[in-house]
Amino acid sequence: MADILLLPFGSAGDVFPFIWLGRHLMARGHRVTMITACLFEEQARKAGLNFIPLGEEDEFEAMIRDPRIWQAGIGTKLVFDFAAASTEPYLAAIEQCGHVDLMLAPLTVFGARLAREKHGTPLITVHLQPAVFLSVHETPLLHPAMRLLRAMPVWFKRALFSLPNPVDLFALPKVRRICEAKGIKPPRSLWREWWDSPDGVLALFPEWFAKPQPDWPANLLQWTFPLEDLATEQPLKPELHAFLTAGERPVVFTPGSANVHASRFFVVAAEAVHRIGCRAVFVTCEPQQVPPNLPGNILTVDFAPFSTLLKHASAFVHHGGIGTMSQGFAAGVPQLIMAMAHDQPDNADRLQRLGAGSSLSVRQFTPDRVARELKRLMDEKSFRKSAANCAAQLAESRDVNRLLRWIEERVNSFRTIS
């Protein structure tokens, strides 16, 4: 039995995969504690995890309510600014736990890496999306302009990537000051030295979605999408269930659980639905973003587990978050993405290359374009066939015990050394 800390950072799509890991680790007899933003406490405890809240709820709320969070480039800066500011709170919470056998955290939790350097606690870096692998061989599409970079030779990209990285410009100065105050030698570069833990790297997406590249870490285990959405604890509400069974399959729209600036998204969605004449379900934790007095063919809900809801959908329109997209793959439903920032453009690009959907930029996301794309997704057999193929690949069973044994090997190897 081991004492394991899960340290997710971000929105529901970032936290739910760690809840999935926690469920399986507890089933193996380990003691598991999650440390993250306090608004996820209820979900974590319902899953049976111990929980330590990080900071105040209004701190995370302030970040997601800043409209710049969804702007390419600027949004990334805000995320890494917040990640750097969270370094000391994460470290304090980790140290509050006393002895720990293993930590699992994304690269944005610099406090976990600091704890590793200070206390020698082993750390597995968990990557939820391939966009974090800045490979010179398959370069992620973090911005539309990077399509040109993809065509450049490897030697050019390698030289370009050797220049100062934006992550270091955004977060390194603050992290360096914290390291020095704690008596820890600071990294010269967060990207080159702290991006991937020497103890192990876990990629939670399948090879058919992103093939491993020669410059990915050698100590990496690539798995598959976790597909955690708390369906066990939160079934479909009666009103939604009644709506789904009362007519044809609806189009499901969601801008993401952390998007509180989606009024235009729903205005466009409502008009596109009117033009097509279909039914729709709008999913948002901020119902005030939805236009008033919607017709009876549109139902708004504040939450629904996508693993259940999407089985009833004809198409799925969303922001391109990796967790949301993976549920669309599992349901075998064609997807339309309005990519804004962060990993979303790269996820949308991979969806299109798989033939399982299409994408529009924020500017292109208009009633006419959305209606036209939805008609294509629902009418053209190639999209449904490709979406079904993704679902079939995702449904292929994998022995989760292999993943858990790999994690436990990290624990045992450090126990032997100590």
ZIPE-V45049 format. One record per pair of residues at least 4 apart in sequence whose C-alpha atoms are under 6 Angstrom apart, sorted by sequence separation. I is the first residue (numbers start at 0). J is the second residue. If there is no record, write none. Layout:
BEGIN
i | j
I | J
I | J
END
This chain:
BEGIN
i | j
9 | 13
11 | 15
21 | 25
25 | 29
44 | 48
57 | 61
60 | 64
70 | 74
76 | 80
114 | 118
115 | 119
134 | 138
166 | 170
167 | 171
171 | 175
179 | 183
188 | 192
189 | 193
190 | 194
206 | 210
229 | 233
230 | 234
265 | 269
272 | 276
305 | 309
359 | 363
365 | 369
366 | 370
374 | 378
375 | 379
400 | 404
408 | 412
24 | 29
43 | 48
69 | 74
115 | 120
133 | 138
140 | 145
178 | 183
272 | 277
319 | 324
327 | 332
338 | 343
350 | 355
351 | 356
359 | 364
68 | 74
338 | 344
350 | 356
351 | 357
376 | 382
7 | 14
67 | 74
178 | 185
130 | 139
175 | 185
138 | 149
37 | 52
32 | 48
34 | 50
36 | 52
37 | 53
32 | 49
33 | 50
34 | 51
35 | 52
36 | 53
205 | 222
280 | 297
282 | 299
284 | 301
319 | 336
32 | 50
34 | 52
35 | 53
135 | 153
201 | 219
204 | 222
205 | 223
278 | 296
279 | 297
280 | 298
281 | 299
282 | 300
283 | 301
314 | 332
316 | 334
318 | 336
37 | 56
103 | 122
105 | 124
199 | 218
200 | 219
201 | 220
202 | 221
203 | 222
204 | 223
278 | 297
280 | 299
282 | 301
314 | 333
315 | 334
316 | 335
317 | 336
318 | 337
319 | 338
90 | 110
101 | 121
102 | 122
103 | 123
104 | 124
105 | 125
201 | 221
203 | 223
204 | 224
310 | 330
314 | 334
316 | 336
318 | 338
89 | 110
101 | 122
103 | 124
104 | 125
105 | 126
135 | 156
203 | 224
309 | 330
335 | 356
337 | 358
167 | 189
333 | 355
334 | 356
335 | 357
336 | 358
337 | 359
338 | 360
86 | 109
320 | 343
333 | 356
335 | 358
337 | 360
86 | 110
265 | 289
319 | 343
337 | 361
82 | 107
262 | 288
4 | 31
6 | 33
355 | 382
0 | 28
1 | 29
2 | 30
3 | 31
4 | 32
5 | 33
6 | 34
7 | 35
251 | 279
0 | 29
4 | 33
249 | 278
250 | 279
251 | 280
252 | 281
253 | 282
249 | 279
355 | 385
354 | 385
355 | 386
333 | 376
333 | 383
333 | 386
332 | 386
331 | 386
331 | 387
331 | 390
328 | 389
329 | 390
250 | 312
328 | 390
248 | 311
249 | 312
250 | 313
254 | 317
248 | 312
249 | 313
250 | 314
251 | 315
252 | 316
253 | 317
254 | 318
248 | 313
250 | 315
252 | 317
235 | 303
124 | 195
124 | 196
230 | 304
123 | 198
125 | 200
122 | 198
123 | 199
124 | 200
125 | 201
126 | 202
127 | 203
228 | 304
123 | 200
83 | 170
106 | 194
80 | 170
79 | 170
83 | 174
271 | 366
270 | 366
2 | 99
3 | 100
7 | 104
2 | 100
3 | 101
4 | 102
5 | 103
6 | 104
267 | 365
1 | 100
3 | 102
267 | 366
271 | 370
141 | 344
141 | 345
140 | 345
139 | 345
19 | 227
16 | 225
16 | 227
15 | 227
130 | 342
10 | 257
71 | 340
69 | 339
70 | 340
69 | 340
12 | 322
END
